Amino acid sequence: MQTAWGLLLCRYNNTDDVVFGAVVSGRPAEIDAVENMVGLFINTLPVRLSMNADVGAFVETVKRLQYRALDSEKYDYLSLAEVQGQTELKQNLIDHLFVFQN
């Protein structure tokens, strides 16, 4: 779904590089006593989709984005404000959110 959304943003914005926010939630088991903590464990992480000339078919794009999503799980704890603070674009980094619930 994220790949489809990213491709749609590329198409409608006439660009080959887009960033949107993906909402993540869950209680990571790595945190000691997480079961005793109160509050939501929800955050927004940036997702970047670049459509390069050397990129293959749609399936390869999906695989690449899936690999990045799995790799980014270790950063679920970072606040969006911290991530934006590390970029040149600051608060203009993300202007779309993608929320998918299963």
C-alpha positions, 0 to 999 in steps of 0.5 A: 500500500505504501508503494502505491501511495508513493507512486501516486504522489510521484505521478500527481506531483510530477516528481520522481522523489517523494516523502510521506509519513507512515504511522507506526504503533506497537509496544517494542519488546526490547523496552524493559517493563513495557507492559507497565507503561501507560500511553500510546506507542504511536509515532510517524516515520518518514518514508521516501520513495525515489523512482530512479531510471535504473529501478526495475519493475513495480515488484522491485520497487515494492521489495525495496520499500518493504526492506526499508520498512523492516529496517526502519522498525528500530527507529520507531521510538524517534519522534517526528520532531527529532527526525525533522530537526535533522533535515534541511526541510524541517517541518516541510519534510512531510505533508502527507500521512499514510495510516494503514490498519489491519 
